Amino acid sequence: MKSAIWLLVLFAFGQALRAQEKTACQDDPLYQMMNFWVGSWQVYDEEGKLVGSNRIEKILDQCAVMEHWRSAEGNEGKSLFYVDNNTGTWKQVWVTTNAKLPWGQKEKTLIFSKEKEQLLFQGAYMMNNQKVLDRTLLTRINTDEVKQEIQISRDGGLHWQSAFVGIYKRN
């Protein structure tokens, strides 16, 4: 009888630990930084032309964020955003249907954040034997709009040029 009670106590303790593990990301403010971008969006250029759609979702018990991009031409891209446990910093892995092109797959790291308003990710890729810095700035305009600007630098970050500007409007 005592062993059955101990088994029941151990089982309940194990369930409680699993429940704690499941909600660990939900309860950590670090994992909520990208909440303003979560949702379904129509994406427009600065002139108001529709350039694509994007669906951003929290996955894996809110421990990661998945991006599902589709351009107006039908090209696709996916990002997985996650927190690197070794550094406590958000990372991004981006892969597109053009993955064999230099910019078709990238990795970036969060280098700046203004809580719940702005995130800046930066990485690099090689193009024609030259290192190209690549950064993405996500800015919350309001509850239903986000601006994404992707910039590149071919001179180590001295000068930046805009490669893409998208105005996200919530569906």
N, C-alpha and C positions, 0 to 999 in steps of 0.2 A: 504494500500500500504506500509506504514511504517513497519507494522508487517511482511510483506512478505520479505522486505529487511533485517530486523533484523534476521529473520529465515535463510535467505541465508547467512548472515555474520556468524551466529553461526554455521551453517553447515560447512562452509569453515574453520572456526577456529577449529572445531572438527576434520575435515579431516587432517588439518595441524598437530594437536597434535598427531593423530594416526600415521601419517607418521614419526614424530619425534620418537615416541615410537618404531616403527618398526626398525628404523636404529640405535637405541641406542647401541645395542650390536656390530653391524658392525663397529661403529666408536670408540669403546672403546678398547684401546690396550690390556687391561686385557683379553678380549675375543678372542684375536688373538694369544695368547701364544701357542696354540696347533696346529696352522696352518701347521707346518712342518710335522705333523703326518697324516694330512688329505689326504685320497686317498685310492686306492686299492693296496694291497700288497700281495706278496708271502713271507712266513716266513720260514727261514732256520735256522738250528742249527749251531754251530760254525764249524762243519765239512762239512757243505754245504748240508746236507740232508734236504729236504722239510719237515717241521713239521706242516704246516698249511697255511691258508690264513686269511687275515684280511681286512676289509673295515672300514675306519674311515670317518665319515661324520659330517659336521656341520648341525644342525637341529634347528628348532624353531627360524627362522630369525637370525641364527648365535649366539644364546644365549646359546647353549649347543652343546656337541659333543657326538655322538653315535658310539660305537665300535661294530662290528659284527665279532666275531672270530669263525673260524671253524678249528679244528685240522685235521691232515691227517687221523686220525681214525674216524672222523665224529662227535666228541664232539663239542658242541657249547657253546659260552659264549657271553654275551652282557654287555657292560658298558654304563652307562650314566655319563658323566662328566658335571658339572655345577658349576657356581660361587655362593657360599653361600653369599647372600646379607648382612648377619649380620657380616661376617668376611672379605669379599672381597677376599676369598681364594677358589681356585678350589677344588672340591670334586669329588670322583668317587664312584659309586655303581656298583658292579660287580656281576653277577649271571650267573651260568652255568647250563648245563643239569645235573650236579652232585651237585645240590644246597644243598642236605642234608648232604654232606660231609663237614668237617670243613672249607676247603678252597674253597668250591663250591659257596660261596657267601661272599663278603667282601665289606667293605667300607674303603676308604682311603682319605687322605687329602694331598694336595700339601704342602710340607715342605721346598722345595728348588727349585729355578729356575734360570737358566742362560738364559737370554732373547733369545728366538728363537733358542736355541741350546740344552737345557737340562731341564728336569723336573723330580723331585723326589717326588713320592707320598708314604705315609706310613699309615698303619693301623695295626689292630691286629685281631686275631681270637682265639678261644679256641680249643685246641686239647688235649684230654685225661686229662682234668682239668688243663691244662697248657696254659698260655697266650703265643701266638706265634706272634712276630712282623713280619710284612710283608711289604716289600717296593718294589716299581717298579721305575726303572730309565729308562727314555726315553732319548736317545741321538741322535741328528741329526748328521749323518756322512756326508752326502751331500744331494743334492736335491732329490736324488732317493734312499737313504738308511737311515734307522734308526735302532739303536740298542735298544732292550728292554731287561733289566735284572731284573728278580724278585729274591729277596733275602729274606731269613727268618732268624730270631734270636730267639732262645729259652732261652736266658739268659739276656733278657731286653736290648738288643742292644750292648752288649759287643763284641760278635762275630757274624758274618753274614756268611751264606753259600748260594751259588747260587742254586736256585730252577729251574730256566729257563733262558736261553739266546736265544734270537731270533734276527736274522738279517733280517730286513724288506727290500725287494727289490720291488720298485714300478712296478706295472703292466703297 
